[in-house]
């Protein structure tokens, strides 16, 4: 894992996976598959952002508790 926050790394990896699938979908020309992939990408990204926000909140609570 690179020298960045693990949550940011996870978000980047998810983005890369969906981008690769999106590029493959364009080559196939199936509009329904492209829309489905866009919806799943949005759902996954939203869930990841919720998890990242929760982790950031927990990290802040731990730091405050330690001070």
GIGI-V492554 format. One record per residue. N is the residue number from 0. RES is the residue in one small letter. BURIAL is 1 if it has 9 or more other C-alpha atoms within 8 Angstrom, else 0. D_FIRST is the distance of its C-alpha to the first C-alpha in Angstrom with 1 decimal. Layout:
BEGIN
n=N res=RES burial=BURIAL d_first=D_FIRST
n=N res=RES burial=BURIAL d_first=D_FIRST
END
This chain:
BEGIN
n=0 res=x burial=0 d_first=0.0
n=1 res=x burial=0 d_first=3.8
n=2 res=x burial=0 d_first=6.7
n=3 res=x burial=0 d_first=7.9
n=4 res=x burial=0 d_first=9.2
n=5 res=x burial=0 d_first=7.6
n=6 res=x burial=0 d_first=10.9
n=7 res=x burial=1 d_first=10.8
n=8 res=x burial=1 d_first=7.6
n=9 res=x burial=0 d_first=9.6
n=10 res=x burial=1 d_first=12.6
n=11 res=x burial=0 d_first=11.5
n=12 res=x burial=0 d_first=10.7
n=13 res=x burial=1 d_first=14.0
n=14 res=x burial=1 d_first=15.8
n=15 res=x burial=0 d_first=14.8
n=16 res=x burial=0 d_first=16.1
n=17 res=x burial=1 d_first=19.2
n=18 res=x burial=0 d_first=19.8
n=19 res=x burial=0 d_first=19.9
n=20 res=x burial=1 d_first=22.3
n=21 res=x burial=1 d_first=24.3
n=22 res=x burial=0 d_first=24.9
n=23 res=x burial=0 d_first=26.0
n=24 res=x burial=1 d_first=28.3
n=25 res=x burial=1 d_first=29.9
n=26 res=x burial=0 d_first=30.8
n=27 res=x burial=0 d_first=32.5
n=28 res=x burial=0 d_first=34.4
n=29 res=x burial=0 d_first=34.5
n=30 res=x burial=0 d_first=34.9
n=31 res=x burial=0 d_first=34.7
n=32 res=x burial=0 d_first=31.4
n=33 res=x burial=1 d_first=30.0
n=34 res=x burial=0 d_first=31.3
n=35 res=x burial=0 d_first=29.9
n=36 res=x burial=1 d_first=26.4
n=37 res=x burial=1 d_first=26.7
n=38 res=x burial=0 d_first=27.8
n=39 res=x burial=0 d_first=25.0
n=40 res=x burial=1 d_first=22.5
n=41 res=x burial=0 d_first=24.2
n=42 res=x burial=0 d_first=24.3
n=43 res=x burial=1 d_first=20.6
n=44 res=x burial=1 d_first=19.8
n=45 res=x burial=0 d_first=22.4
n=46 res=x burial=0 d_first=21.1
n=47 res=x burial=1 d_first=17.6
n=48 res=x burial=1 d_first=19.2
n=49 res=x burial=0 d_first=21.4
n=50 res=x burial=0 d_first=18.6
n=51 res=x burial=1 d_first=16.7
n=52 res=x burial=0 d_first=20.2
n=53 res=x burial=0 d_first=20.9
n=54 res=x burial=0 d_first=17.9
n=55 res=x burial=0 d_first=18.8
n=56 res=x burial=0 d_first=22.3
n=57 res=x burial=0 d_first=21.6
n=58 res=x burial=0 d_first=19.6
n=59 res=x burial=0 d_first=22.6
n=60 res=x burial=0 d_first=25.0
n=61 res=x burial=0 d_first=23.3
n=62 res=x burial=0 d_first=23.5
n=63 res=x burial=0 d_first=27.1
n=64 res=x burial=0 d_first=28.0
n=65 res=x burial=0 d_first=26.9
n=66 res=x burial=0 d_first=29.1
END
